[in-house]
Amino acid sequence: MEKTNTIQNIDNQGIIKWISFIAIIVPLVVAVLLFMPSKIEMASNWVYFLPHLNAVINSAATIALIAGLIFIKKNNIPLHRASMTTAFGLGAIFLVSYVIYHATAESTSFGGEGFIRYVYYFILITHIILAAIALFPILLAYYYGYTDQRVKHRKVVKFAYPIWLYVTITGVLVYLMISPYYSS
């Protein structure tokens, strides 16, 4: 038993290094794409559909996350795993779509005025900060769940789940608030 735990700890250390690397590099790449002086030419306007798709993906991820919570509260582990894997897959698809959009299209400015402007920027800033922070605990929670390390999974999920849910919900809110200002 002790030898198995030692092997598992060594395996965990290697995976945690990869998770840490990914959790650092992804936000850096996204930041570079957002602030690069010129965008990649795609010679097509199809990328302007991506923010709309991203809102649908975030909505579906929110539903999958809530379903996952409901299933685990009912101790239905197979459906919990399916829901969380769906949310995880949707998050990966969202990230690819988000990167493509921000690498190829100029950012849209929010045109609202007055109090709503403060609300929008509060939601946007907290969304961005928490999205950057969320990747590490989400990947870690998914890994622990996937490898059936339930005690570690539960400890990480206490932090990862509410952040992930907040990020998916506020992603939709940011979209709804800025969508009237999209040029195409």
Secondary structure, 3 states (H helix, E strand, C coil): CHHHHHHHHHHHHHHHHHHHHHHHHHHHHHHHHHHCCCCCCCCCCHHHHHHHHHHHHHHHHHHHHHHHHHHHHCCCHHHHHHHHHHHHHHHHHHHHHHHHHHHHCCCCCCCCCCHHHHHHHHHHHHHHHHHHHHHHHHHHHHHHHHCCCHHHHHHHHHHHHHHHHHHHHHHHHHHHHHHHHCCC
